[in-house]
Amino acid sequence: MVDSETTLSGVPPVAWAYRLGNRSAIDWVLDQHKERKPKDPTIREKFDTYRFADHKERVIDLLARVTRVSVETMRLVAELKDGPRS
């Protein structure tokens, strides 16, 4: 789920297998773009201007690109594992 109105669908399971550290690249993108409220009220009031809705289309495009790269990377990794050893 991207937000309360948008759900990811059609993402191949192998795309979730491509990891950056301990989580998938897709999870990393989603985490980096979610809205967070600063704890400090002054910072929240004066500087909290990020709204996911303002960037939603770009994040969806980024997710599509990250998914494509993840699938291709996992394909290459599998190909290397299955390839001949010298």
Rosetta silent file (secondary structure, phi, psi, omega in degrees, C-alpha in Angstrom):
SEQUENCE: MVDSETTLSGVPPVAWAYRLGNRSAIDWVLDQHKERKPKDPTIREKFDTYRFADHKERVIDLLARVTRVSVETMRLVAELKDGPRS
SCORE:     score description
SCORE:     0.000 S_00000001
   1 L     0.000  127.711  179.878    0.000    0.000    0.000 S_00000001
   2 L   -84.297  -47.334  173.476    1.436    3.367   -1.053 S_00000001
   3 L  -151.661 -169.844 -176.020   -1.132    5.459    0.803 S_00000001
   4 L   -67.573  -15.870 -178.124   -4.756    5.135    1.899 S_00000001
   5 L  -108.720  -15.421 -171.933   -5.926    5.479   -1.722 S_00000001
   6 L  -125.765  130.918  179.181   -3.226    3.645   -3.678 S_00000001
   7 L  -121.071  138.792  173.796   -2.182    0.012   -3.527 S_00000001
   8 L   -74.362  135.373  175.108    0.752   -1.619   -5.299 S_00000001
   9 L  -142.890  157.104  178.028   -0.325   -4.491   -7.519 S_00000001
  10 L    74.387   13.913  178.424    1.332   -6.682  -10.086 S_00000001
  11 L   -81.974  120.199 -179.880    4.737   -6.497   -8.388 S_00000001
  12 L   -61.914  140.465 -179.891    6.533   -9.793   -9.042 S_00000001
  13 H   -54.508  -32.617 -179.000    7.514  -11.600   -5.831 S_00000001
  14 H   -64.430  -26.699  179.092   11.147  -11.665   -7.007 S_00000001
  15 H   -64.697  -32.809  179.114   11.206   -7.847   -6.869 S_00000001
  16 H   -75.037  -17.415 -178.518   10.672   -8.035   -3.102 S_00000001
  17 H   -78.412  -22.156  179.431   13.624  -10.434   -2.827 S_00000001
  18 L   -72.826  117.492 -172.159   16.165   -7.839   -3.946 S_00000001
  19 E  -108.916  143.157  168.021   17.531   -6.481   -0.654 S_00000001
  20 E  -113.792   96.539 -173.987   19.292   -3.318    0.399 S_00000001
  21 L    73.698 -119.439 -175.014   20.637   -4.401    3.751 S_00000001
  22 L  -103.965    9.054  178.748   17.791   -6.019    5.662 S_00000001
  23 E  -141.692  163.049 -178.151   14.824   -4.859    3.551 S_00000001
  24 E   -70.966  156.700  178.365   13.699   -4.836   -0.042 S_00000001
  25 H   -61.497  -35.637  178.991   14.481   -1.885   -2.286 S_00000001
  26 H   -64.590  -45.633  177.094   10.736   -1.318   -2.668 S_00000001
  27 H   -59.773  -39.954 -179.542   10.267   -1.152    1.111 S_00000001
  28 H   -61.153  -45.981  179.381   13.181    1.293    1.322 S_00000001
  29 H   -62.096  -46.648  179.758   11.575    3.660   -1.217 S_00000001
  30 H   -59.607  -42.692 -179.661    8.214    3.479    0.538 S_00000001
  31 H   -65.015  -40.769 -177.548    9.829    4.179    3.908 S_00000001
  32 H   -67.671  -24.203 -175.151   11.825    7.155    2.608 S_00000001
  33 H  -107.048    3.731  179.438    8.722    8.834    1.169 S_00000001
  34 L   -78.934  153.588  179.918    6.140    8.331    3.897 S_00000001
  35 L   -76.069  134.798  175.885    4.935   11.312    5.869 S_00000001
  36 L  -130.381  142.700  177.124    6.353   11.711    9.337 S_00000001
  37 L   -98.363  123.953  176.109    5.484   14.347   11.861 S_00000001
  38 L   -60.239  144.555 -178.911    8.449   15.936   13.680 S_00000001
  39 L   -70.806  -38.583 -178.506    8.227   15.540   17.454 S_00000001
  40 L   -71.572  123.462 -176.213    9.218   19.127   18.197 S_00000001
  41 H   -63.545  -34.080  179.725    6.103   21.337   17.872 S_00000001
  42 H   -67.058  -45.113  178.012    8.056   24.373   16.629 S_00000001
  43 H   -64.273  -43.135  179.565    9.719   22.383   13.865 S_00000001
  44 H   -59.405  -43.547 -176.925    6.405   20.722   13.034 S_00000001
  45 H   -70.362  -42.695 -171.610    4.653   24.094   12.799 S_00000001
  46 H   -95.361  -28.300 -170.731    7.293   26.013   10.812 S_00000001
  47 H  -122.563   -2.619 -178.311    9.160   23.464    8.737 S_00000001
  48 L   -85.690   85.111 -176.877    6.923   20.444    8.181 S_00000001
  49 L  -110.717   -2.454 -178.574    5.938   21.101    4.576 S_00000001
  50 L   -74.971  125.597  173.622    6.344   17.606    3.076 S_00000001
  51 L  -127.228  124.212 -179.046    3.121   16.102    1.839 S_00000001
  52 H   -56.636  -39.580 -177.791    3.211   12.727    0.132 S_00000001
  53 H   -56.620  -30.726  179.611    0.300   13.720   -2.109 S_00000001
  54 H   -70.219  -19.558 -175.052    2.502   16.418   -3.676 S_00000001
  55 H  -121.066    5.952 -171.353    5.021   13.763   -4.785 S_00000001
  56 H   -54.667  -48.104 -177.534    2.779   10.737   -5.289 S_00000001
  57 H   -62.694  -40.303  178.973    3.143   10.443   -9.084 S_00000001
  58 H   -67.747  -37.023  178.569    6.938   10.701   -8.895 S_00000001
  59 H   -67.774  -40.200  177.640    7.087    8.091   -6.120 S_00000001
  60 H   -62.899  -42.256  176.370    4.903    5.715   -8.151 S_00000001
  61 H   -62.205  -43.379  178.247    7.225    6.207  -11.135 S_00000001
  62 H   -61.800  -42.227  178.494   10.232    5.590   -8.884 S_00000001
  63 H   -61.900  -38.811  177.929    8.628    2.417   -7.519 S_00000001
  64 H   -64.113  -42.801  179.686    8.086    1.153  -11.070 S_00000001
  65 H   -67.574  -42.182  179.098   11.743    1.805  -11.927 S_00000001
  66 H   -64.671  -38.318  177.149   13.012    0.230   -8.689 S_00000001
  67 H   -62.040  -46.119  179.839   10.817   -2.810   -9.339 S_00000001
  68 H   -60.815  -44.968  179.077   12.230   -3.175  -12.855 S_00000001
  69 H   -65.639  -40.239  179.690   15.818   -2.880  -11.584 S_00000001
  70 H   -62.008  -46.076 -179.982   15.119   -5.319   -8.733 S_00000001
  71 H   -63.272  -46.113 -178.956   13.698   -7.950  -11.084 S_00000001
  72 H   -64.372  -41.352  178.579   16.564   -7.541  -13.548 S_00000001
  73 H   -62.193  -44.330  179.946   19.177   -7.686  -10.776 S_00000001
  74 H   -65.920  -34.315  176.456   17.683  -10.869   -9.348 S_00000001
  75 H   -64.089  -44.910  179.730   17.614  -12.388  -12.858 S_00000001
  76 H   -65.117  -40.474  178.369   21.305  -11.572  -13.327 S_00000001
  77 H   -61.684  -44.303  178.987   22.208  -12.946   -9.896 S_00000001
  78 H   -64.110  -39.870  178.723   20.398  -16.202  -10.699 S_00000001
  79 H   -63.075  -41.042  178.317   22.133  -16.356  -14.083 S_00000001
  80 H   -66.152  -39.426  178.688   25.529  -15.913  -12.447 S_00000001
  81 H   -65.475  -37.745 -176.892   24.784  -18.616   -9.889 S_00000001
  82 H   -85.995  -11.982 -176.308   23.663  -21.054  -12.588 S_00000001
  83 L   -71.438  169.347 -179.164   26.459  -20.178  -15.020 S_00000001
  84 L   -68.222  146.354  176.986   29.585  -22.210  -15.667 S_00000001
  85 L   -98.143  139.548  177.188   32.422  -22.048  -13.162 S_00000001
  86 L  -107.719    0.000    0.000   35.943  -21.602  -14.421 S_00000001
